[in-house]
Each structure stands twice: as C-alpha cells, then as structure tokens.
Amino acid sequence: MSPVAVLIGPPGAGKSTVGPLLAALLGAEFAETDALVEEAAGKPVSDIFITDGEPAFRDLERTAVTQALDHHPGIVSLGGGAVMDPQTRQRLAGHRVVYLQTGFAAAMRRVGLDTPRPLLLGNPRGRLRELLAERLPVYESLAGITVVTDDREPQEIADEIAAAITARIAAAAGEGAGAEGDWAGEDGEHGSG
C-alpha cells in the first residue's frame, strides 16, 4: 500500500495544517513523519535534537519515512528536511509528491519565533533563509505538482490539491497505462495563487 499523496515543503509551508484537510477531502488518513518519529522515540523532535543530536533524529526520520511510504494508504507529510536524505529522495520516485511552496516572509510568519523548531535555534531568520536556499531546488525536483501557499487559506490549498489528485487518478485510470508512476515526474504543473 502506498500513500495517496506525499506533502513536502519547508517549515511553515502548511503541511501540518493542509494535510489533515486534504485527507478529509479524499476520505483518507493523515500521517506526519515527525509525529511518527516522536512516537518511536517517546519524546518531542526538539528534545531528540537537543539530547541525541541531529544525526540520531535523521536516522529515526529515515525509518519513519520508509514505513510511511511503504505502508500508509493516505496522505503523508514529510518533515521539511527529510528530502535532503538521498535514500528518501530515491524512495519518493513513483509517489504522488506535492510541494507546498512558500516564500520566506510567509514561512517566517507561520513558523514564528516562539515555536520550538530545532533547526531554527539561534538566528531563526538567517537559518530559515539558509534552509530555503539549500532545500528549494530539491523540493522543486521532486514535485509532481507545486501549489503556492502564500496568502491563501488552508482549505483553498487542500481543495486545489484534492482536485489535482482526483483529476490525475481519473486520467490515469482512463488511459489504462502508466497510472501511478506517470504523475511523479511531471514538470510544469503549478497551482494558482
């Protein structure tokens, strides 16, 4: 069993908010890899970073991503940095990957300065800029569809993604060939907004 769709994007893109709305629209379950990591470790992601370090977190994350991509039948939201792992990028091939694109200002507003984001400790604005510069090309290269999230309501974003997924599934079923895998590598499909 594989997910209906996999959401990727930077911190503050809206994956945790849009994901459950999208799952509800599609009658599917929602899973976040960060929550799966916390469940496995028995502590919050921020505590894992502080007490065990980022390498330990990334190992747990890789396992959570593998399990979710192999066994979760609904909507899966990956942590913002999960796509930086080469194994994860390979595993995403053939999946419906939706990139929630957001600009720096919107991401900074959504992330806030009081939220415990381990990779943004110290200088949140500077660190977020660095993360975006490093990760944006990876998000773009993995996306089967890109949806702009800036200045849009979460429900509107979820509606757009659900319509795109439904249309792609229907088109694939109608063509009768290449169904699932064709969606993952398509370029140039961008959301409005």
N, CA, C and O of each residue as an XYZ file, in Angstrom:
772
protein
N       0.840     -1.184      0.000
C       0.000      0.000      0.000
C       0.881      1.241      0.000
O       1.870      1.298      0.731
N       0.538      2.217     -0.797
C       1.324      3.443     -0.770
C       0.396      4.639     -0.605
O      -0.810      4.538     -0.835
N       0.968      5.772     -0.203
C       0.149      6.953      0.067
C      -0.586      7.474     -1.167
O      -0.149      7.284     -2.302
N      -1.706      8.131     -0.912
C      -2.440      8.827     -1.959
C      -1.581      9.985     -2.458
O      -1.510     10.247     -3.658
N      -0.924     10.681     -1.509
C      -0.034     11.789     -1.850
C       0.944     12.006     -0.706
O       0.669     11.685      0.450
N       2.102     12.564     -1.068
C       3.143     12.888     -0.093
C       3.373     14.390     -0.176
O       3.685     14.918     -1.244
N       3.218     15.077      0.951
C       3.417     16.523      1.005
C       4.850     16.831      1.431
O       5.353     16.284      2.413
N       5.495     17.717      0.675
C       6.828     18.182      1.028
C       6.825     19.699      1.027
O       5.952     20.328      0.430
N       7.802     20.277      1.695
C       7.943     21.725      1.729
C       8.691     22.148      2.972
O       8.908     21.344      3.879
N       9.087     23.414      3.018
C       9.878     23.914      4.134
C       9.031     24.104      5.393
O       7.803     24.027      5.339
N       9.690     24.351      6.520
C       8.940     24.703      7.724
C       8.055     25.918      7.419
O       8.502     26.877      6.791
N       6.821     25.865      7.862
C       5.911     26.989      7.642
C       5.161     26.937      6.329
O       4.401     27.856      6.026
N       5.352     25.882      5.532
C       4.646     25.784      4.245
C       3.176     25.443      4.439
O       2.350     25.740      3.576
N       2.840     24.815      5.576
C       1.443     24.478      5.858
C       1.136     22.999      5.784
O      -0.034     22.618      5.755
N       2.154     22.151      5.751
C       1.928     20.705      5.618
C       1.069     20.157      6.752
O       0.184     19.337      6.510
N       1.314     20.596      7.983
C       0.575     20.083      9.148
C      -0.867     20.571      9.179
O      -1.731     19.926      9.773
N      -1.125     21.698      8.548
C      -2.479     22.257      8.509
C      -3.249     21.755      7.290
O      -4.407     21.353      7.404
N      -2.609     21.778      6.137
C      -3.265     21.381      4.889
C      -3.452     19.861      4.832
O      -4.467     19.380      4.328
N      -2.483     19.113      5.344
C      -2.532     17.652      5.272
C      -3.818     17.037      5.796
O      -4.453     16.262      5.081
N      -4.228     17.356      7.030
C      -5.481     16.788      7.543
C      -6.712     17.230      6.735
O      -7.652     16.451      6.571
N      -6.713     18.462      6.235
C      -7.837     18.942      5.421
C      -7.904     18.158      4.110
O      -8.983     17.764      3.669
N      -6.748     17.938      3.498
C      -6.684     17.167      2.263
C      -7.126     15.727      2.504
O      -7.878     15.161      1.711
N      -6.655     15.141      3.601
C      -7.039     13.764      3.933
C      -8.560     13.663      4.093
O      -9.175     12.708      3.617
N      -9.162     14.647      4.764
C     -10.615     14.635      4.963
C     -11.349     14.726      3.619
O     -12.344     14.033      3.408
N     -10.864     15.571      2.722
C     -11.498     15.712      1.407
C     -11.446     14.414      0.613
O     -12.375     14.097     -0.130
N     -10.361     13.667      0.771
C     -10.164     12.445     -0.010
C     -10.603     11.188      0.733
O     -10.462     10.078      0.221
N     -11.138     11.366      1.947
C     -11.560     10.212      2.738
C     -10.401      9.316      3.117
O     -10.530      8.092      3.134
N      -9.271      9.926      3.419
C      -8.045      9.182      3.724
C      -7.542      9.549      5.121
O      -8.009     10.506      5.737
N      -6.590      8.771      5.596
C      -5.939      9.070      6.873
C      -4.758     10.009      6.620
O      -4.267     10.128      5.497
N      -4.312     10.675      7.700
C      -3.182     11.597      7.609
C      -2.084     11.139      8.560
O      -2.360     10.744      9.692
N      -0.841     11.193      8.095
C       0.303     10.872      8.947
C       1.421     11.865      8.684
O       1.695     12.238      7.543
N       2.061     12.286      9.774
C       3.232     13.156      9.700
C       4.438     12.374     10.162
O       4.400     11.720     11.204
N       5.513     12.438      9.389
C       6.692     11.667      9.795
C       7.277     12.188     11.110
O       7.815     11.403     11.891
N       7.184     13.481     11.367
C       7.687     13.995     12.655
C       6.926     13.366     13.826
O       7.525     13.040     14.851
N       5.618     13.196     13.678
C       4.826     12.563     14.740
C       5.211     11.097     14.894
O       5.243     10.577     16.009
N       5.501     10.428     13.782
C       5.939      9.034     13.843
C       7.288      8.920     14.547
O       7.518      7.976     15.303
N       8.175      9.874     14.301
C       9.482      9.909     14.984
C       9.276     10.106     16.479
O       9.890      9.412     17.288
N       8.413     11.048     16.848
C       8.158     11.318     18.266
C       7.576     10.095     18.960
O       7.933      9.788     20.097
N       6.684      9.403     18.273
C       6.076      8.197     18.829
C       7.146      7.116     19.056
O       7.167      6.465     20.100
N       8.020      6.936     18.079
C       9.075      5.917     18.189
C      10.085      6.262     19.276
O      10.555      5.381     19.996
N      10.416      7.546     19.394
C      11.436      7.976     20.355
C      10.866      8.213     21.749
O      11.600      8.201     22.736
N       9.561      8.428     21.824
C       8.944      8.718     23.111
C       9.238     10.114     23.631
O       9.140     10.375     24.830
N       9.604     11.018     22.711
C       9.857     12.407     23.105
C       9.730     13.319     21.890
O       9.805     12.854     20.753
N       9.538     14.618     22.126
C       9.366     15.571     21.019
C      10.626     15.676     20.152
O      11.738     15.415     20.612
N      10.428     16.061     18.902
C      11.541     16.240     17.975
C      12.580     17.193     18.557
O      13.779     16.932     18.463
N      12.131     18.295     19.157
C      13.089     19.260     19.712
C      13.969     18.616     20.776
O      15.159     18.921     20.856
N      13.404     17.728     21.597
C      14.200     17.023     22.612
C      15.185     16.048     21.969
O      16.307     15.892     22.451
N      14.778     15.399     20.898
C      15.680     14.479     20.201
C      16.898     15.253     19.694
O      18.032     14.802     19.855
N      16.667     16.414     19.084
C      17.768     17.238     18.590
C      18.709     17.635     19.717
O      19.930     17.566     19.575
N      18.127     18.055     20.841
C      18.940     18.559     21.955
C      19.694     17.429     22.653
O      20.893     17.552     22.903
N      19.004     16.328     22.971
C      19.647     15.268     23.764
C      20.409     14.248     22.930
O      21.433     13.727     23.373
N      19.918     13.956     21.715
C      20.534     12.895     20.913
C      21.285     13.416     19.690
O      22.146     12.726     19.143
N      20.955     14.634     19.265
C      21.617     15.232     18.106
C      20.861     15.010     16.806
O      20.011     14.126     16.693
N      21.200     15.845     15.829
C      20.525     15.762     14.533
C      20.746     14.419     13.830
O      19.795     13.901     13.245
N      21.962     13.819     13.856
C      22.121     12.522     13.185
C      21.167     11.444     13.721
O      20.643     10.640     12.950
N      20.946     11.429     15.025
C      20.015     10.451     15.614
C      18.597     10.732     15.121
O      17.855      9.807     14.792
N      18.225     12.015     15.071
C      16.906     12.365     14.555
C      16.755     11.921     13.105
O      15.733     11.342     12.739
N      17.756     12.184     12.282
C      17.669     11.835     10.853
C      17.552     10.324     10.659
O      16.862      9.878      9.742
N      18.210      9.530     11.499
C      18.072      8.073     11.423
C      16.635      7.658     11.719
O      16.055      6.841     11.004
N      16.064      8.232     12.787
C      14.668      7.933     13.136
C      13.729      8.402     12.023
O      12.761      7.723     11.681
N      14.034      9.563     11.473
C      13.205     10.122     10.405
C      13.237      9.229      9.165
O      12.196      8.978      8.559
N      14.416      8.751      8.786
C      14.552      7.881      7.611
C      13.682      6.627      7.777
O      13.017      6.190      6.837
N      13.700      6.063      8.981
C      12.878      4.879      9.267
C      11.390      5.221      9.169
O      10.614      4.468      8.581
N      10.998      6.356      9.746
C       9.594      6.781      9.711
C       9.130      7.022      8.277
O       8.018      6.643      7.911
N       9.979      7.652      7.466
C       9.630      7.921      6.072
C       9.453      6.605      5.318
O       8.486      6.437      4.575
N      10.375      5.686      5.507
C      10.297      4.389      4.833
C       9.003      3.677      5.185
O       8.307      3.175      4.303
N       8.677      3.629      6.472
C       7.449      2.959      6.906
C       6.208      3.639      6.329
O       5.283      2.970      5.866
N       6.196      4.969      6.361
C       5.032      5.702      5.855
C       4.863      5.504      4.348
O       3.747      5.291      3.875
N       5.949      5.573      3.601
C       5.852      5.420      2.147
C       5.488      4.000      1.740
O       4.860      3.785      0.704
N       5.883      3.033      2.560
C       5.591      1.638      2.241
C       4.219      1.174      2.714
O       3.638      0.265      2.121
N       3.691      1.790      3.781
C       2.503      1.215      4.418
C       1.332      2.159      4.654
O       0.231      1.692      4.946
N       1.530      3.471      4.538
C       0.427      4.393      4.848
C      -0.417      4.631      3.597
O       0.107      5.070      2.573
N      -1.728      4.343      3.669
C      -2.568      4.467      2.485
C      -3.158      5.861      2.255
O      -3.908      6.055      1.298
N      -2.841      6.820      3.099
C      -3.483      8.124      2.990
C      -2.550      9.229      2.539
O      -1.815      9.083      1.562
N      -2.587     10.330      3.261
C      -1.749     11.495      2.982
C      -0.590     11.472      3.971
O      -0.800     11.342      5.177
N       0.623     11.596      3.467
C       1.812     11.598      4.317
C       2.499     12.949      4.174
O       2.738     13.426      3.065
N       2.813     13.556      5.312
C       3.554     14.809      5.339
C       4.966     14.525      5.835
O       5.152     13.986      6.926
N       5.956     14.890      5.028
C       7.347     14.695      5.424
C       7.857     15.940      6.140
O       7.465     17.062      5.819
N       8.733     15.726      7.108
C       9.410     16.844      7.754
C      10.186     17.619      6.700
O      10.614     17.054      5.694
N      10.365     18.907      6.932
C      10.989     19.779      5.941
C      12.338     19.318      5.432
O      12.657     19.521      4.261
N      13.144     18.695      6.299
C      14.482     18.278      5.897
C      14.578     16.846      5.418
O      15.650     16.418      4.990
N      13.499     16.096      5.475
C      13.543     14.674      5.106
C      14.028     14.470      3.673
O      14.702     13.484      3.376
N      13.685     15.404      2.789
C      14.041     15.261      1.379
C      15.537     15.431      1.127
O      16.012     15.139      0.029
N      16.279     15.893      2.118
C      17.714     16.059      1.936
C      18.453     14.728      2.033
O      19.632     14.648      1.688
N      17.777     13.697      2.495
C      18.366     12.369      2.592
C      18.283     11.689      1.220
O      17.188     11.558      0.674
N      19.417     11.252      0.650
C      19.386     10.616     -0.674
C      18.470      9.386     -0.739
O      17.813      9.163     -1.755
N      18.420      8.586      0.337
C      17.541      7.416      0.350
C      16.081      7.833      0.247
O      15.297      7.203     -0.464
N      15.721      8.889      0.954
C      14.348      9.386      0.910
C      14.012      9.885     -0.486
O      12.929      9.610     -1.002
N      14.934     10.618     -1.100
C      14.675     11.114     -2.465
C      14.443      9.938     -3.414
O      13.548      9.993     -4.257
N      15.228      8.891     -3.286
C      15.042      7.700     -4.129
C      13.687      7.056     -3.873
O      12.994      6.655     -4.808
N      13.319      6.960     -2.608
C      12.060      6.294     -2.235
C      10.850      7.080     -2.737
O       9.782      6.501     -2.935
N      10.998      8.369     -2.943
C       9.869      9.187     -3.405
C       9.546      8.971     -4.886
O       8.467      9.349     -5.340
N      10.456      8.378     -5.632
C      10.199      8.099     -7.044
C       8.954      7.212     -7.154
O       8.833      6.204     -6.458
N       8.052      7.598     -8.020
C       6.836      6.817     -8.212
C       5.694      7.198     -7.292
O       4.589      6.674     -7.429
N       5.943      8.109     -6.352
C       4.872      8.578     -5.462
C       4.310      9.894     -5.986
O       4.970     10.611     -6.738
N       3.078     10.199     -5.574
C       2.469     11.497     -5.897
C       3.016     12.511     -4.902
O       2.561     12.578     -3.760
N       3.986     13.293     -5.336
C       4.643     14.259     -4.452
C       4.096     15.651     -4.729
O       4.131     16.137     -5.860
N       3.591     16.283     -3.678
C       3.022     17.625     -3.770
C       3.903     18.570     -2.958
O       4.072     18.401     -1.750
N       4.449     19.553     -3.633
C       5.320     20.546     -3.000
C       4.492     21.761     -2.613
O       3.936     22.445     -3.473
N       4.415     22.025     -1.312
C       3.743     23.227     -0.825
C       4.788     24.335     -0.803
O       5.647     24.388      0.077
N       4.694     25.202     -1.779
C       5.691     26.250     -1.973
C       5.302     27.494     -1.177
O       4.156     27.943     -1.211
N       6.280     28.033     -0.466
C       6.042     29.255      0.289
C       7.272     30.134      0.232
O       8.401     29.648      0.155
N       7.042     31.421      0.272
C       8.154     32.364      0.285
C       8.683     32.574      1.700
O       8.082     32.127      2.677
N       9.805     33.254      1.789
C      10.460     33.460      3.078
C       9.553     34.193      4.066
O       9.425     33.772      5.216
N       8.924     35.286      3.628
C       8.116     36.098      4.551
C       6.947     35.290      5.120
O       6.679     35.337      6.321
N       6.259     34.555      4.253
C       5.123     33.755      4.720
C       5.597     32.639      5.646
O       4.970     32.377      6.673
N       6.690     31.987      5.294
C       7.222     30.910      6.143
C       7.613     31.463      7.512
O       7.345     30.835      8.536
N       8.234     32.613      7.530
C       8.667     33.210      8.802
C       7.450     33.557      9.665
O       7.460     33.332     10.875
N       6.406     34.101      9.042
C       5.182     34.419      9.791
C       4.582     33.162     10.400
O       4.189     33.150     11.567
N       4.515     32.103      9.595
C       3.874     30.867     10.058
C       4.704     30.139     11.103
O       4.160     29.581     12.056
N       6.015     30.145     10.926
C       6.893     29.447     11.866
C       6.917     30.185     13.194
O       6.891     29.565     14.257
N       6.966     31.506     13.132
C       7.013     32.300     14.350
C       8.350     32.148     15.050
O       9.139     31.261     14.725
N       8.588     32.995     15.984
C       9.865     32.960     16.687
C       9.782     32.210     18.001
O      10.808     31.944     18.628
N       8.580     31.867     18.425
C       8.429     31.186     19.708
C       8.235     29.680     19.558
O       8.277     28.948     20.547
N       8.026     29.217     18.337
C       7.785     27.799     18.105
C       9.085     27.028     18.245
O      10.116     27.468     17.737
N       9.061     25.874     18.929
C      10.288     25.101     19.085
C      10.679     24.373     17.798
O      10.274     23.232     17.576
N      11.456     25.028     16.967
C      11.958     24.442     15.720
C      13.465     24.282     15.889
O      14.203     25.264     15.808
N      13.927     23.065     16.122
C      15.326     22.853     16.467
C      16.326     23.398     15.453
O      17.381     23.896     15.846
N      16.023     23.317     14.163
C      16.984     23.793     13.178
C      16.983     25.306     13.029
O      17.814     25.865     12.313
N      16.048     25.971     13.705
C      15.985     27.423     13.600
C      16.479     28.109     14.875
O      16.314     29.319     15.030
N      17.077     27.352     15.779
C      17.572     27.935     17.023
C      18.711     28.914     16.733
O      19.456     28.755     15.766
N      18.829     29.921     17.587
C      19.901     30.902     17.437
C      19.436     32.085     16.625
O      19.031     33.105     17.184
N      19.490     31.962     15.311
C      19.106     33.038     14.409
C      18.025     32.508     13.465
O      18.337     32.098     12.347
N      16.761     32.511     13.895
C      15.702     31.900     13.091
C      15.598     32.442     11.668
O      15.455     31.676     10.716
N      15.669     33.770     11.527
C      15.524     34.347     10.186
C      16.678     33.918      9.278
O      16.458     33.486      8.147
N      17.884     34.037      9.771
C      19.052     33.668      8.972
C      19.069     32.185      8.653
O      19.383     31.783      7.533
N      18.730     31.380      9.644
C      18.740     29.929      9.443
C      17.645     29.498      8.470
O      17.863     28.604      7.652
N      16.457     30.129      8.552
C      15.386     29.793      7.616
C      15.794     30.152      6.190
O      15.517     29.396      5.259
N      16.450     31.298      6.013
C      16.933     31.681      4.679
C      17.892     30.620      4.130
O      17.800     30.231      2.965
N      18.808     30.161      4.979
C      19.773     29.134      4.562
C      19.063     27.837      4.180
O      19.360     27.234      3.149
N      18.115     27.415      5.030
C      17.385     26.174      4.753
C      16.627     26.258      3.434
O      16.637     25.315      2.642
N      15.967     27.398      3.202
C      15.215     27.568      1.963
C      16.145     27.516      0.758
O      15.839     26.852     -0.233
N      17.273     28.205      0.832
C      18.222     28.220     -0.291
C      18.735     26.813     -0.589
O      18.894     26.438     -1.751
N      18.988     26.051      0.445
C      19.517     24.699      0.297
C      18.459     23.715     -0.206
O      18.754     22.857     -1.038
N      17.247     23.837      0.288
C      16.218     22.822      0.031
C      15.311     23.098     -1.166
O      14.788     22.153     -1.757
N      15.110     24.352     -1.540
C      14.148     24.663     -2.609
C      14.417     23.892     -3.899
O      13.475     23.350     -4.477
N      15.661     23.820     -4.375
C      15.885     23.053     -5.609
C      15.505     21.573     -5.458
O      15.061     20.948     -6.421
N      15.673     21.022     -4.274
C      15.333     19.618     -4.031
C      13.817     19.452     -4.051
O      13.296     18.536     -4.688
N      13.107     20.347     -3.349
C      11.637     20.277     -3.365
C      11.126     20.339     -4.803
O      10.286     19.537     -5.212
N      11.651     21.309     -5.566
C      11.189     21.505     -6.938
C      11.460     20.281     -7.801
O      10.634     19.911     -8.635
N      12.615     19.653     -7.603
C      12.974     18.497     -8.436
C      12.118     17.268     -8.125
O      11.942     16.408     -8.988
N      11.589     17.174     -6.916
C      10.799     16.012     -6.509
C       9.310     16.163     -6.795
O       8.581     15.172     -6.834
N       8.860     17.384     -6.994
C       7.429     17.666     -7.075
C       6.792     17.201     -8.375
O       7.306     17.460     -9.464
N       5.665     16.510     -8.244
C       4.802     16.221     -9.382
C       3.840     17.366     -9.590
O       3.373     17.611    -10.703
N       3.550     18.062     -8.514
C       2.705     19.257     -8.573
C       3.205     20.223     -7.506
O       3.607     19.820     -6.414
N       3.170     21.492     -7.846
C       3.581     22.545     -6.923
C       2.376     23.438     -6.672
O       1.716     23.894     -7.605
N       2.102     23.678     -5.398
C       0.981     24.542     -5.025
C       1.521     25.685     -4.177
O       2.137     25.465     -3.134
N       1.285     26.897     -4.635
C       1.720     28.084     -3.908
C       0.795     28.276     -2.710
O      -0.427     28.251     -2.857
N       1.376     28.468     -1.525
C       0.564     28.577     -0.315
C       0.511     29.993      0.268
O      -0.308     30.261      1.148
N       1.355     30.887     -0.197
C       1.398     32.238      0.369
C       0.051     32.947      0.240
O      -0.576     32.930     -0.819
N      -0.377     33.564      1.329
C      -1.591     34.388      1.358
C      -2.831     33.638      0.869
O      -3.710     34.222      0.235
N      -2.891     32.337      1.173
C      -4.053     31.525      0.806
C      -4.545     30.794      2.036
O      -3.775     30.481      2.944
N      -5.841     30.526      2.051
C      -6.443     29.788      3.156
C      -6.105     28.302      3.020
O      -6.069     27.780      1.906
N      -5.859     27.618      4.138
C      -5.529     26.188      4.079
C      -6.575     25.356      3.332
O      -6.215     24.444      2.588
N      -7.857     25.656      3.519
C      -8.892     24.880      2.836
C      -8.812     25.063      1.319
O      -9.018     24.113      0.565
N      -8.517     26.260      0.886
C      -8.384     26.539     -0.553
C      -7.222     25.727     -1.145
O      -7.324     25.191     -2.249
N      -6.133     25.648     -0.399
C      -4.968     24.875     -0.836
C      -5.317     23.388     -0.902
O      -5.000     22.709     -1.879
N      -5.972     22.893      0.146
C      -6.370     21.488      0.183
C      -7.329     21.165     -0.968
O      -7.221     20.109     -1.591
N      -8.262     22.072     -1.243
C      -9.211     21.871     -2.342
C      -8.473     21.752     -3.677
O      -8.790     20.887     -4.493
N      -7.494     22.620     -3.891
C      -6.732     22.600     -5.142
C      -5.965     21.287     -5.301
O      -5.959     20.690     -6.377
N      -5.320     20.846     -4.221
C      -4.557     19.599     -4.283
C      -5.490     18.413     -4.523
O      -5.196     17.544     -5.344
N      -6.610     18.379     -3.805
C      -7.567     17.274     -3.973
C      -8.070     17.208     -5.411
O      -8.187     16.122     -5.979
N      -8.366     18.359     -6.000
C      -8.840     18.385     -7.390
C      -7.757     17.870     -8.334
O      -8.047     17.112     -9.259
N      -6.523     18.276     -8.105
C      -5.419     17.830     -8.969
C      -5.197     16.325     -8.846
O      -5.009     15.636     -9.849
N      -5.221     15.823     -7.623
C      -5.012     14.386     -7.406
C      -6.148     13.590     -8.038
O      -5.908     12.597     -8.725
N      -7.366     14.021     -7.810
C      -8.533     13.324     -8.363
C      -8.475     13.314     -9.889
O      -8.741     12.291    -10.520
N      -8.129     14.447    -10.470
C      -8.040     14.531    -11.937
C      -6.942     13.614    -12.469
O      -7.123     12.952    -13.491
N      -5.816     13.577    -11.784
C      -4.705     12.728    -12.238
C      -5.062     11.257    -12.134
O      -4.753     10.473    -13.032
N      -5.711     10.882    -11.042
C      -6.101      9.472    -10.874
C      -7.114      9.083    -11.942
O      -7.017      8.010    -12.537
N      -8.084      9.958    -12.183
C      -9.106      9.683    -13.199
C      -8.472      9.585    -14.588
O      -8.816      8.696    -15.366
N      -7.559     10.487    -14.896
C      -6.892     10.464    -16.202
C      -6.080      9.192    -16.369
O      -6.098      8.566    -17.428
N      -5.362      8.815    -15.309
C      -4.543      7.596    -15.370
C      -5.434      6.369    -15.553
O      -5.094      5.463    -16.315
N      -6.558      6.336    -14.867
C      -7.477      5.199    -14.978
C      -8.095      5.154    -16.375
O      -8.299      4.079    -16.938
N      -8.387      6.322    -16.920
C      -8.982      6.399    -18.249
C      -8.013      5.982    -19.331
O      -8.412      5.372    -20.323
N      -6.743      6.304    -19.153
C      -5.740      5.936    -20.144
C      -5.405      4.456    -20.045
O      -5.052      3.820    -21.038
N      -5.519      3.910    -18.828
C      -5.288      2.491    -18.629
C      -3.839      2.065    -18.626
O      -3.553      0.877    -18.483
N      -2.914      2.999    -18.779
C      -1.497      2.619    -18.756
C      -0.703      3.633    -17.960
O      -1.032      4.820    -17.944
N       0.317      3.177    -17.315
C       1.244      4.050    -16.613
C       0.709      4.724    -15.390
O       1.366      5.617    -14.856
N      -0.427      4.351    -14.926
C      -1.164      5.030    -13.866
C      -0.326      5.781    -12.854
O      -0.066      6.969    -13.044
N       0.100      5.140    -11.799
C       0.670      5.825    -10.649
C       1.975      6.543    -10.955
O       2.115      7.718    -10.614
N       2.921      5.885    -11.580
C       4.255      6.429    -11.740
C       4.332      7.651    -12.632
O       5.221      8.483    -12.447
N       3.424      7.789    -13.601
C       3.490      8.910    -14.519
C       3.358     10.243    -13.809
O       3.906     11.246    -14.266
N       2.653     10.265    -12.720
C       2.374     11.516    -12.036
C       3.597     12.099    -11.374
O       3.755     13.319    -11.324
N       4.466     11.248    -10.863
C       5.554     11.709    -10.012
C       6.585     12.554    -10.740
O       7.173     13.447    -10.129
N       6.823     12.311    -12.002
C       7.914     13.014    -12.648
C       7.502     14.161    -13.548
O       8.349     14.703    -14.257
N       6.251     14.550    -13.551
C       5.798     15.596    -14.450
C       6.267     16.968    -13.983
O       6.371     17.241    -12.787
N       6.542     17.803    -14.941
C       7.010     19.162    -14.646
C       5.968     20.165    -15.088
O       5.045     19.844    -15.837
N       6.134     21.375    -14.614
C       5.365     22.481    -15.110
C       3.947     22.587    -14.628
O       3.211     23.437    -15.128
N       3.523     21.787    -13.700
C       2.147     21.846    -13.188
C       2.192     22.690    -11.912
O       2.693     22.240    -10.881
N       1.678     23.887    -11.986
C       1.788     24.779    -10.824
C       0.412     25.281    -10.421
O      -0.454     25.532    -11.259
N       0.239     25.419     -9.122
C      -1.024     25.902     -8.595
C      -1.200     27.380     -8.822
O      -0.241     28.103     -9.093
N      -2.419     27.817     -8.710
C      -2.701     29.243     -8.863
C      -2.475     29.936     -7.534
O      -2.320     29.283     -6.502
N      -2.457     31.221     -7.561
C      -2.393     31.964     -6.314
C      -1.230     32.799     -6.249
O      -1.025     33.497     -5.256
